[in-house]
């Protein structure tokens, strides 16, 4: 497992599970929180690719705190979501800050909670408590924090009861349309989001949002 751990301690730790020999736990440990950045995504993507190529391990992804915007997108890409009780939230709040929800995010949400609920939540920038997220199907289980890993292992046992070939074939069948849509529109989506992110009002919103989060006063946006 050393090859998966090297140079990743700043953003991600990887260790074998105590109960399952073929399971590794990926824990996001970026300080001061697990807000998404290019380096974190790069490390996570490379590690997941290494694990997939090895075909020897299944992965559990752990993150602390809330899962909003890209954090929610990461959660919807997983086979199952187990959320701890408490003040944590999950969902896409991009529209609250004047940001456009990326097109590729839509597919994961629609697959879990349906078109109508996804549209409503995107328009309002709704973030859900653990209990509300479970009600609409965004998360599968809500448990006390101390029971989190036990509950995740229960889900793993359910998955392990199915033959790997059958499980993989079923997943591919159910997700083929989503995968094809994502691959087909990838360059178009990247171009659209790049153009949108450079709009003046979007840049202003990004500055204001980060200023509020970090507690500093932004320099007035230049006019003209």
C-alpha positions in Angstrom: 0.0 0.0 0.0 3.0 2.4 0.2 2.6 3.5 -3.4 -0.8 4.8 -2.6 0.2 6.7 0.5 3.4 8.5 -0.8 3.1 12.3 -1.2 -0.6 12.3 -0.2 -0.6 13.0 3.5 -1.3 16.8 3.0 -4.6 16.1 1.3 -5.5 12.4 1.6 -4.6 9.5 3.7 -5.0 5.9 2.5 -5.0 2.8 4.7 -6.3 -0.7 4.6 -9.5 -1.4 6.4 -9.3 -3.3 9.7 -12.1 -5.7 8.8 -11.9 -6.2 5.0 -8.7 -7.3 3.4 -9.8 -5.9 0.0 -11.0 -2.5 1.2 -9.0 0.7 1.6 -10.2 3.9 3.3 -9.5 7.2 1.6 -9.7 10.1 4.1 -9.7 13.7 3.0 -7.5 15.6 5.4 -6.9 19.0 3.8 -6.5 21.8 6.4 -8.3 23.8 7.6 -11.2 22.0 5.9 -11.8 19.8 3.0 -12.8 22.6 0.6 -12.1 21.4 -3.0 -9.0 22.7 -4.8 -7.1 21.5 -7.8 -4.4 19.7 -5.8 -6.9 17.8 -3.7 -8.9 16.7 -6.8 -5.7 15.7 -8.6 -4.5 13.5 -5.7 -7.9 12.0 -5.2 -8.3 11.3 -8.9 -4.9 9.7 -9.2 -5.4 7.6 -6.2 -8.8 6.3 -7.3 -7.3 5.5 -10.7 -4.4 3.6 -9.1 -6.9 1.6 -7.0 -9.0 0.9 -10.1 -6.1 -0.3 -12.1 -4.9 -2.6 -9.3 -8.3 -4.3 -9.3 -7.4 -5.5 -5.7 -9.2 -3.0 -3.5 -12.6 -1.3 -3.0 -12.5 2.2 -1.7 -14.3 4.0 1.1 -14.1 7.8 0.8 -14.4 9.8 4.0 -14.7 13.5 4.4 -15.4 15.5 7.5 -18.0 18.3 7.8 -20.5 19.2 5.2 -20.7 18.1 1.5 -21.9 21.1 -0.5 -21.4 21.9 -4.2 -18.3 19.8 -5.4 -18.5 17.9 -2.1 -22.0 16.8 -3.0 -21.0 15.9 -6.5 -18.3 13.6 -5.1 -20.8 12.0 -2.8 -23.3 11.4 -5.6 -20.5 9.6 -7.6 -20.2 7.0 -4.8 -22.2 3.8 -4.7 -23.6 4.6 -1.3 -23.7 7.6 1.1 -23.7 7.3 4.8 -23.9 10.6 6.7 -23.3 11.4 10.3 -26.0 13.1 12.5 -25.4 16.7 13.4 -25.2 20.1 11.9 -23.7 18.9 8.6 -25.4 19.6 5.3 -25.3 18.3 1.8 -26.5 19.7 -1.5 -25.8 22.3 -4.2 -25.9 25.9 -3.1 -24.1 27.4 -6.2 -27.1 29.6 -7.2 -27.0 31.3 -3.9 -23.7 32.9 -4.8 -24.6 33.6 -8.4 -22.8 30.5 -9.7 -24.1 28.1 -12.3 -24.4 24.5 -11.3 -22.2 22.5 -13.8 -24.1 20.4 -16.3 -22.2 17.2 -15.3 -23.4 17.5 -11.7 -27.0 17.2 -12.9 -26.8 13.6 -13.9 -25.7 12.3 -10.5 -28.5 14.2 -8.7 -31.2 13.2 -11.1 -30.2 9.6 -10.8 -30.6 9.8 -7.0 -33.5 12.1 -6.3 -35.3 12.5 -9.6 -35.7 15.4 -12.1 -38.3 17.5 -10.2 -36.5 17.5 -6.9 -33.1 18.2 -8.6 -34.5 21.1 -10.5 -36.1 22.6 -7.4 -33.0 22.2 -5.3 -30.7 23.7 -8.0 -33.0 26.7 -8.5 -33.2 27.5 -4.8 -29.6 26.5 -4.0 -31.1 24.1 -1.3 -28.8 22.4 1.1 -30.2 19.5 3.2 -29.8 18.4 6.7 -28.9 14.7 7.1 -32.5 13.8 7.9 -34.0 15.7 5.0 -31.3 14.3 2.6 -32.3 10.8 3.7 -36.0 11.5 3.1 -35.4 12.5 -0.6 -32.9 9.7 -1.2 -29.8 11.8 -1.4 -28.2 9.8 1.4 -28.9 6.2 2.2 -28.2 6.2 6.0 -28.0 8.7 8.8 -26.2 7.5 11.9 -24.4 8.7 15.0 -20.8 9.8 14.2 -19.4 7.0 16.4 -21.3 4.4 14.3 -20.2 5.7 11.0 -17.6 3.1 10.0 -19.7 0.3 11.4 -22.6 1.4 9.2 -20.4 1.7 6.1 -19.1 -1.8 6.7 -22.7 -3.1 6.7 -23.2 -1.5 3.3 -20.0 -3.1 2.1 -21.1 -6.5 3.3 -24.3 -6.1 1.3 -22.3 -5.3 -1.8 -19.8 -8.1 -1.2 -22.6 -10.6 -1.1 -23.0 -10.2 -4.9 -20.5 -11.7 -7.3 -18.1 -9.1 -8.6 -18.7 -9.7 -12.3 -22.5 -9.5 -11.7 -22.2 -6.4 -9.6 -19.9 -4.6 -12.1 -22.1 -5.6 -15.1 -25.2 -4.3 -13.3 -23.5 -1.0 -12.4 -22.3 -0.5 -16.0 -25.8 -1.3 -17.4 -27.5 1.2 -15.0 -24.9 4.0 -15.5 -24.1 3.6 -19.2 -26.3 6.4 -20.4 -25.0 8.8 -17.7 -21.4 7.9 -18.6 -22.0 8.3 -22.3 -23.6 11.7 -21.7 -20.7 12.9 -19.6 -18.1 11.7 -22.1 -19.9 13.1 -25.1 -20.4 16.6 -23.6 -17.1 16.9 -21.7 -15.3 19.5 -23.8 -18.5 21.5 -24.3 -19.2 21.5 -20.6 -15.6 22.6 -19.8 -15.8 25.4 -22.3 -19.1 26.7 -21.1 -18.1 26.7 -17.5 -14.8 28.4 -18.3 -16.6 31.2 -20.2 -19.2 31.6 -17.5 -16.7 31.7 -14.7 -14.9 34.7 -16.3 -18.0 36.8 -16.4 -17.6 40.0 -14.3 -20.6 39.4 -12.0 -19.5 35.8 -11.4 -15.9 36.9 -10.5 -17.4 39.5 -8.1 -19.5 36.8 -6.5 -16.5 34.6 -6.1 -14.6 37.4 -4.4 -17.4 38.3 -2.1 -18.1 34.7 -1.1 -14.5 34.0 -0.3 -14.2 37.3 1.6 -17.2 36.4 3.8 -15.8 32.9 4.4 -12.3 34.1 5.2 -13.3 37.2 7.1 -11.5 39.8 5.1 -12.7 42.9 3.3 -12.3 42.6 -0.5 -10.8 45.4 -2.7 -13.7 47.2 -4.5 -14.3 45.7 -7.9 -12.9 48.0 -10.7 -15.5 49.6 -12.9 -15.4 50.4 -16.6 
